Amino acid sequence: MRVVFKKSYDRDIDLHEHWQSRGKMAVLAIIMIALPFLVGNYYLAEAANTLIWALAGMGLMIAVGHTGQVSLGHAAFLAIGAYTDAALMNLGLPFLIAFPVAGLFAGLFGAIIAVPAVRMSGIYLAIATLAVFVIVEELVILLDPITGGVGGIMAPSISIFGISFDRYASLSNFYWLVLAVVILVTWAYANLLRSPTGRSFLAVRDSEVSARALGINVTRTRALAFGLSSGVTGLAGALMGHYIGFFNYELFSIFISINLLLVVTIGGLGFIQGAFLGALLITGLPQLIAILRDGLNANFGIDLGAVPGLDTMLFSVLLILFIIFEPTGLYGRWLKIRTWFEIFPLARRDMFRRQKSYLKTERMK
Amino acid sequence: MQLVIGGLANGCIYGLVALGFVLIYKASEGVNFAQGDMMMLGAFVALGLGNSDQLGLPFGLAVLIAVFLMFGVGWGVERVVVRRIFGQPQFALVILTIALGFSFRFVAGSVWGYTPLVLETPFAGTNLSAGGVVISLADLVTIGVTVALTAALWAFFAFTRIGLAAQAASQNQMAAYIVGVPVMRINALIWGVSGAVATVAGVLFATRGAIDPNIGLLGIKAFAAAVIGGLGSLPGALLGGLIIGIVEPIAGRYAPGELAIMSPYIIMLLVLVTRPGGLFSQVQAKKV
């Protein structure tokens, strides 16, 4: 156990509790920056993909993990971000303008949706976002001239100040670009959480009634959180569009929404780290399955490739197991293990017992 | 008129699946997103028992056994999975049931394959015509069964002991416990019943065309129906289903196809914005 000696009130809300955790972050950042020199192109592309998923996961985390608003339609915001970015760049605007505009547009759209949607709670909000998702998907097909309709649209290659950030020609540049965006967003997110706005998100999540009693405008807070959430997801969508290169509406299916939900749930609801762990899992697991499949095929003659939908099945079983046995996700599990070691002989199982709440109707409160 | 009749029968199926949602919502205030996939599984079980190239039982018997089997599946799901997350926030159940739906789809896909199959029914292809309107027997059966089932379930909740106990359990679990309602047992029972209802819906759906493991996605549309009617109201669910069933083909006729796909959700959003509790609203103002 470490004793932290606080010499000023600011230390209470510092991002890092002590210099060691600051150091760990720095080491992680340096490794991530140096990654293009350490691994080959294939894994670098995968790393970029993971980072994009983590970005999208952070977007959803603001809504689900920190404000308690479940969204089943976040793929819609990915789509809006990707299409806005690609359409603007096809008009000849530079990436540096198109990219923020894409995020802004997705965020505004999310906020507009949110104004009626946040008045609903719990399950109704989830349904409304699902409806929005379907509507956006069909709109994409309807708005043929802008989005390319069923045929799809091409995301042009990025160049900033004459330096190429193309996904294929200069992969490491693209990777650094993604990394920079992710680091910026993570930093902003972490700081948001210690600001009054971020604290009000948590208050709204934990108890709407007490948040209102403390003078928080619940509707505005939830709309703001939802707008921010969709904005960040929109940014991720724009990057995803560049990563894929050529896409149509099918890229942003309902399964993407579910996968995003998987990222935040398995990663750990309410932790920024959770979004990263979840993204790592969701991009890493298919690779692992592929490797396993080849191994089984070569060594035992078992052909898993003949079973369609195995990935989805594995994901859903994993999700069920996590919801039942570890609702705090991977990061929550890690915290438990770490605490067990830190206070070694003193850890007790009930330290982390979940409080059960008995259900009362939402209909007649 | 032809459109309306076809829409009516379609709407009945949405309504039936929506009934399953409402059942579970009524009893445990949770939403089972796997309802559509339960419908799909029910249809496939009936197909596996009844089709001549599979087990080849008579149609009536096959449906009956399928209904009982799916009652068991619904009951088992509650016992094995849902009960474990008792007392956790609602969205845990949402995510859980979505994952369950994917598992059902995988099971059906690996047993019966992903190519569409046709269920053999005694009333396929028979048409009745009255006053220039042609009604297929399948549509007529669908409408009849739906109305009967809705009435029966409504009576169950309104008049029987178990039905009333289920409502009590949904309104305040703790209080229901204290007055001696076996909340867990009732939840399991209701899940079973909703599995059975889903099977009926699945069989009726299968009489109107081929089925494949992805028809479970129809559940989302049925969900819109349940919301339009107001979650927690059985006649509301049926009405919502009918509205969607009728609006969809009409929108498809007079507007681009994408708009027809969007129409249920647009109606749902409109209802949610104007009457957040649905048409048969049961939400009352929150008091602290």
Interface residues (C-beta under 8 A of the other chain):
Chain A: V64 V70 L72 P116 A117 R119 M120 G122 I123 Y124 A126 I127 A128 L130 A131 V132 V134 I135 E138 L139 I141 L142 V209 I254 I258 L261 T265 V307 P308 G309 L310 T312 M313 F315 S316 V317 L319 I320 I323 I324 P327 R354 K356 S357 Y358 L359 K360 T361 E362 R363 M364 K365
Chain B: S28 E29 V31 V81 R84 I85 F86 G87 Q88 P89 Q90 F91 A92 V94 I95 L96 I98 A99 L100 G101 F102 S103 R105 F106 G109 S110 Y114 S170 Q171 N172 Q173 M174 Y177 L217 I220 F223 A224 V227 L231 G232 P256 E258 L259 I261 M262 Y265 I266 M268 L269 L272 V273 P276 G277 Q282 V283 Q284 K286 K287 V288
